[in-house]
Amino acid sequence: MRSAGGAVLRLLRLGGGGSGASAGRKPGTLWPPWGPRRRLFSSGPPWRLLFFGSDHFAVETLKALAAESGLLCSSSRAGGAVSSLEVATLSADVPVAELARREGLPLHRWPLGDVGGRFDVGVVISFGCLLHQSLIEKFPYGILNVHPSLLPRWRGPAPIFHTVLNGDAVTAVTIMQIRPHRFDVGPILNQSVHAVPEGSTADELADVLAAEAAPLLVDTLRNLPQKMADKREQSPTGATYAPKINASMSWIVWEEQTCRQIECLYRAIGSRIPLRSTWMGRTIRLVGFAGTCHISFAGRSRRPPPSLCRRASCLCSSGLSIVFCFFSDASVERSPGSVSFRKESNTLAVRCKVTRVSFRHDAGGHLKGTACACVRSCVFVCLQDGWVSFKAVIVKKRLTAADFYNGYLHRTARSHGAAAAFVSPRRAPTGETPRCHAHKCTTGVS
């Protein structure tokens, strides 16, 4: 079969190539012109497939497709959903290109030459380039896109990062047909929904979804005619866009971002871009996120009344992390950006935005709750602890929390007599003006 297919390709090349079913040739013209009409594409699997990809996320799927075709050097399987497999990349040094060379797969550099009549279907994963309509029409069954999100949520180039950044509880792997001119708007052929593992980083979630994407695509290819017949258009509501991540996203605005939002930000981009703030007019990078924590400071306080403790038990049953703070004076509470060294864990704790509920007794002796700012003689229930901790910082070089305390925090407190604090970038001195947002978490308390 493979030698016969090669003969067909040689005939097509000698005849100047063709563009498959969508070429728009004149009615009644024989194809190839020197012989009888013959079928130029398959009506069912196995398919002649061209794979467009670049990064590590695409590698697992390429391995699965190669195994389906029996072309993978480590595979003993012959036959399956793929009869021939070739690869196209934007660069010669990306992971997909390295795998293609290692396994002996035909490799093409972008832009492509004429591919008309050579392939039945295309597959694109993390390719990084919009494919034009003229190219899409060269494939009788179109080009399929493997997209790691619950479309129409998170269309665009960075869906996994934005899934983690926004604290989504569920995501998906979606197989869709691409359409020209716009990313990720085509009809859905297959979709598998998955829970986002608690506390996972973007890299960890990418590994999970990459492993799920490969068998989902193989299943789609094995049943492609039926999947295409059953395809559904994306919902017109609920669409969100996932732009590429960039360095401006790494600035923390302590007054606007909660613990949960800072944690989501770190898990989304921390492995690539360290989170940033300013200290005494200079930029610092915060590394080694160590979670949320609770800091207690000396000050006038009182124990909660029994009636409030009963209220706490009711609130705790909802699964929220609740910390009671009883202040008789607003100065006891530290402002966002305040920094404290925690000797027992060798971490730096930084104050961030806190959501509070203030309780007071009404005329009948019942507790009533209202959200409010810190005022004199109020009792507060903090829905999040309000502090995040880091193991190290980078100023000129990487410093442990203890080193930063001894070299900077302690010295500043002695010389200035004021509490140490990181400054949000919008109030920073001259220099870079970053674009900062308080990212909404869909599963956290804002």
C-alpha positions in Angstrom: 0.0 0.0 0.0 2.8 2.4 0.9 4.6 1.8 -2.5 1.3 2.4 -4.4 0.8 5.6 -2.4 4.3 6.7 -3.3 3.5 6.1 -7.0 0.4 8.3 -6.8 2.5 11.1 -5.2 5.1 10.8 -7.9 2.4 11.1 -10.6 0.9 14.2 -8.9 4.3 15.9 -8.7 5.0 15.1 -12.4 1.7 16.6 -13.2 2.3 19.8 -11.3 0.3 18.9 -8.1 -3.3 19.2 -7.3 -5.5 20.6 -4.6 -7.7 17.7 -3.8 -11.5 17.9 -3.7 -11.5 21.7 -3.3 -9.3 22.5 -6.3 -12.2 23.8 -8.3 -11.1 22.1 -11.6 -13.3 22.3 -14.7 -16.2 19.8 -15.0 -15.5 16.8 -17.2 -11.7 17.2 -16.9 -9.9 13.9 -16.3 -7.6 13.8 -13.3 -4.7 13.1 -13.7 -5.1 14.6 -17.2 -3.2 11.7 -18.8 -5.1 8.8 -17.4 -8.5 7.7 -15.9 -10.1 9.5 -13.0 -8.9 8.2 -9.6 -9.8 9.0 -6.0 -7.4 11.6 -4.6 -8.5 11.2 -0.9 -9.8 8.6 1.4 -13.4 8.1 2.3 -12.4 6.6 5.7 -9.4 5.7 7.9 -6.5 5.2 7.7 -5.8 8.8 6.8 -2.9 10.6 5.1 -2.1 13.2 7.8 -0.1 16.4 8.0 0.7 17.4 11.6 1.3 21.1 12.5 2.9 21.6 16.0 5.8 23.0 18.0 5.9 22.7 21.7 6.0 20.0 24.4 2.2 19.8 24.6 2.0 18.7 21.0 4.7 16.0 21.4 2.5 13.4 23.2 -0.1 13.6 20.4 2.5 13.3 17.7 3.8 10.1 19.4 0.3 8.7 19.5 -0.3 9.4 15.8 3.0 7.9 14.8 2.1 4.8 16.8 -1.2 4.6 14.9 0.6 4.6 11.6 3.3 2.1 12.7 6.0 4.7 11.9 7.3 5.2 15.4 10.6 3.4 15.8 9.6 2.1 19.3 6.2 0.9 18.1 5.4 -2.6 16.9 1.9 -1.6 15.7 1.2 -1.3 12.0 -2.0 0.2 10.7 -4.7 2.2 12.5 -6.2 5.6 12.0 -3.2 6.9 10.1 -1.6 5.6 6.9 1.0 8.3 6.4 2.3 11.0 8.7 4.3 14.1 7.9 5.2 17.1 10.2 5.3 20.9 9.7 7.0 23.3 12.1 7.8 27.0 12.3 11.3 26.3 13.5 13.9 23.5 13.2 14.7 23.5 17.0 11.3 23.1 18.6 10.4 19.8 20.5 8.1 18.6 17.7 10.8 18.9 15.1 13.3 17.1 17.3 10.9 14.2 17.7 10.2 14.1 13.9 13.9 13.9 13.2 14.5 11.3 15.9 11.7 9.0 14.6 12.4 9.6 10.9 9.1 11.4 10.1 9.1 13.6 7.0 9.7 17.2 8.3 8.6 20.4 6.5 9.5 24.0 7.4 7.0 26.8 7.2 5.8 28.2 4.9 4.7 25.1 3.0 4.7 24.4 -0.7 1.8 23.0 -2.5 0.2 20.2 -0.5 -2.9 19.7 -2.7 -3.9 16.0 -3.1 -1.2 14.8 -0.8 -3.2 14.6 2.5 -6.7 13.8 3.7 -6.7 15.7 7.0 -4.5 18.1 9.0 -4.0 18.3 12.7 -2.7 21.5 14.4 -1.6 21.7 18.1 0.2 24.7 19.6 1.5 25.7 16.2 1.6 29.5 16.7 0.5 30.6 13.3 -3.0 31.3 11.8 -3.6 29.0 8.8 -5.1 30.6 5.8 -8.3 29.5 4.0 -6.4 28.5 0.9 -4.3 26.0 2.9 -7.3 24.7 4.8 -9.1 23.9 1.6 -6.3 21.7 0.4 -7.4 19.1 3.0 -10.7 17.3 2.0 -11.5 16.7 5.7 -10.2 20.0 6.8 -7.7 20.7 9.6 -8.5 19.6 13.2 -7.3 21.6 16.2 -6.6 20.0 19.6 -7.3 22.8 22.1 -6.8 22.4 25.9 -9.8 24.3 27.2 -13.6 24.0 27.7 -14.4 25.9 24.5 -15.8 28.5 24.0 -14.0 29.4 27.3 -10.4 30.4 26.8 -10.0 30.8 23.1 -6.5 31.9 22.1 -2.9 30.9 22.5 -2.6 30.4 26.3 -5.7 28.6 27.6 -3.9 26.5 30.3 -2.3 29.5 31.9 -5.6 31.4 32.1 -7.4 28.3 33.4 -5.0 28.3 36.4 -4.8 32.1 36.7 -8.6 32.4 37.1 -8.9 29.4 39.4 -11.2 27.4 37.2 -12.4 24.2 38.7 -12.9 22.4 35.4 -11.3 22.4 32.0 -11.4 20.2 28.9 -9.6 18.9 25.8 -11.5 19.9 22.7 -11.2 18.6 19.2 -12.5 21.2 16.7 -12.4 22.0 13.0 -10.4 25.2 12.4 -11.9 28.1 10.4 -10.0 30.8 8.7 -9.4 34.3 10.0 -10.1 33.6 13.7 -8.6 31.3 16.3 -10.7 28.6 18.0 -14.1 29.4 16.7 -14.9 26.3 14.6 -17.4 23.5 15.3 -16.6 20.9 18.0 -16.1 17.3 17.0 -15.1 15.8 20.4 -14.7 17.1 23.9 -13.6 15.6 27.2 -14.2 17.5 30.4 -11.7 17.2 33.3 -11.5 18.5 36.9 -8.5 20.8 37.5 -6.3 19.1 40.1 -6.2 21.2 43.3 -3.1 23.3 43.6 -1.7 22.3 40.2 0.6 24.6 38.3 0.1 25.5 34.6 3.0 23.1 33.7 1.4 20.2 35.7 -2.0 20.8 34.2 -0.5 20.9 30.7 1.1 17.4 31.3 -2.3 16.0 32.4 -4.2 17.5 29.4 -1.4 16.4 26.9 -1.8 12.8 28.1 -5.6 13.1 27.6 -5.4 14.8 24.2 -3.6 12.0 22.4 -6.3 9.3 22.8 -9.1 11.7 22.3 -7.7 12.7 18.9 -7.1 9.1 17.9 -10.7 8.3 18.8 -11.8 11.3 16.6 -9.7 10.1 13.6 -11.0 6.6 13.8 -14.6 7.8 13.6 -14.0 11.0 11.7 -16.9 10.8 9.2 -19.4 10.2 12.0 -17.8 12.9 14.2 -18.1 15.4 11.4 -21.7 14.5 10.8 -22.4 15.0 14.6 -20.3 18.2 15.0 -21.8 21.1 16.9 -21.2 24.8 16.7 -19.8 26.5 19.8 -22.1 28.4 22.1 -22.4 32.1 21.4 -22.3 32.8 25.1 -19.5 32.2 27.6 -16.6 32.9 25.2 -13.4 34.3 26.8 -10.0 35.0 25.3 -6.7 33.7 26.6 -3.9 36.0 25.3 -0.2 35.2 25.6 1.3 35.7 29.1 3.9 38.5 29.4 6.1 40.0 32.0 3.6 42.8 32.9 1.3 40.2 34.4 3.9 39.4 37.1 3.5 42.6 39.1 1.5 42.2 42.4 -1.0 44.8 43.5 -1.2 44.1 47.2 -4.2 46.3 47.8 -6.3 44.6 45.1 -5.3 41.0 45.0 -6.3 38.4 47.6 -4.3 35.5 48.8 -6.1 33.2 46.4 -5.5 35.4 43.4 -1.8 35.7 44.2 -1.5 32.0 44.6 -3.3 31.4 41.2 -1.0 34.0 39.6 2.1 32.2 40.9 0.9 28.7 39.8 0.0 30.1 36.4 3.2 31.9 35.5 5.7 31.5 38.3 7.8 28.8 36.6 8.4 31.2 33.7 8.1 34.7 35.1 8.9 35.4 38.8 6.3 37.5 40.6 7.5 41.1 41.2 7.1 44.0 43.6 9.2 47.0 44.6 11.3 47.5 47.7 12.8 50.9 48.6 12.6 52.0 45.0 14.1 48.8 43.4 12.4 45.9 41.7 12.5 42.6 43.6 11.4 39.1 42.4 9.5 36.8 44.7 10.3 33.1 44.3 9.4 29.9 46.1 5.7 30.5 46.9 5.1 28.8 50.3 1.3 29.2 50.5 -0.9 31.3 52.7 -0.4 31.9 56.4 -1.7 33.8 59.4 0.3 36.3 61.3 -0.5 37.5 64.9 0.8 40.8 66.2 0.8 42.1 69.8 -2.0 44.6 70.4 -5.3 45.1 72.3 -7.6 42.3 71.7 -10.3 40.3 73.3 -11.7 36.7 73.1 -14.7 36.2 70.9 -18.1 35.8 72.7 -19.7 32.3 72.8 -22.5 33.5 70.4 -19.9 34.4 67.8 -18.1 31.1 68.2 -21.4 29.3 67.3 -21.6 31.5 64.3 -18.1 30.5 63.3 -19.0 26.8 63.4 -21.9 27.5 61.0 -19.6 29.3 58.6 -16.8 26.7 58.8 -19.2 24.0 57.6 -19.2 25.7 54.2 -15.6 24.9 53.7 -14.2 28.4 54.0 -11.0 29.1 55.9 -12.0 31.4 58.7 -9.8 33.4 61.0 -11.2 35.7 63.7 -9.5 39.0 64.4 -10.7 41.2 67.2 -9.3 44.8 67.0 -10.1 47.6 69.4 -8.0 49.9 67.2 -7.4 49.9 63.4 -3.7 50.5 63.8 -3.2 46.9 65.0 -3.8 45.6 61.5 -1.0 45.8 59.0 -1.6 47.4 55.6 -1.3 45.5 52.3 2.3 45.0 51.3 3.6 44.8 54.9 6.4 42.2 55.2 7.2 40.0 58.2 10.0 37.4 58.6 8.8 34.1 59.9 11.8 32.5 61.6 10.1 29.1 62.3 9.6 28.5 58.5 12.3 30.7 57.1 9.8 32.5 54.9 8.7 36.1 54.2 5.0 36.8 54.8 3.4 39.6 52.9 0.1 41.2 53.6 -2.5 41.2 50.8 -6.1 42.2 50.3 -8.5 40.5 52.8 -12.3 40.1 52.5 -13.9 40.7 55.9 -17.3 40.4 57.4 -18.1 42.5 60.4 -20.6 41.2 63.0 -22.6 43.2 65.5 -25.5 42.5 67.9 -28.9 43.9 67.0 -31.6 45.0 69.4 -32.8 41.5 69.9 -29.4 40.1 70.7 -28.9 38.4 67.3 -25.8 38.7 65.2 -25.9 40.5 61.9 -23.1 40.5 59.4 -22.1 43.2 57.0 -19.0 43.6 54.8 -17.0 46.7 55.8 -13.6 48.2 56.3 -11.7 48.1 59.6 -13.3 50.6 62.0 -13.0 51.0 65.8 -14.7 48.4 68.0 -15.8 46.0 65.3 -15.5 42.3 65.3 -14.2 40.8 62.0 -14.4 37.4 60.4 -11.6 37.1 57.8 -12.6 34.8 54.9 -8.9 34.4 54.0 -5.9 34.7 56.2 -4.6 37.7 54.3 -0.9 36.8 54.2 1.1 34.9 51.5 4.6 33.6 52.1 7.7 33.2 49.9 11.0 31.3 50.5 13.3 33.6 48.7 13.7 36.9 46.8 15.9 38.1 44.0 17.3 41.6 44.4 20.8 41.6 42.8 21.1 37.9 43.5 18.9 35.2 45.1 18.5 35.6 48.8 16.8 33.3 51.3 14.1 34.8 53.5 16.6 34.9 56.4 19.3 36.6 54.3 16.8 39.3 53.1 15.6 39.9 56.7 19.2 40.3 58.0 20.4 42.4 55.1 17.4 44.5 54.4 14.3 44.2 56.6 16.0 44.4 60.0 18.3 47.2 58.8 15.4 49.3 57.4 13.3 48.9 60.6 16.2 50.1 62.7 17.2 53.1 60.5 13.7 54.3 59.6 11.7 53.1 62.6 8.8 52.0 60.3 7.2 48.7 59.4 8.8 47.1 56.3 6.5 47.0 53.2 6.6 46.1 49.5 5.1 48.8 47.3 2.6 48.0 44.5 3.8 49.1 41.1 1.2 51.7 40.5 2.7 53.6 43.4 6.3 52.8 42.5 8.9 55.4 41.7 10.0 56.2 38.1 10.8 53.4 35.8 8.7 50.7 34.3 5.0 51.3 34.3 3.5 47.8 34.3 0.0 46.8 33.4 -1.6 45.3 36.5 -4.9 43.6 37.1 -6.6 42.0 40.0 -7.4 38.7 38.4 -10.8 37.3 39.3 -10.8 33.8 40.7 -13.9 31.8 39.8 -13.4 29.3 42.7 -12.1 31.6 45.4 -13.7 34.2 47.7 -13.0 37.7 46.3 
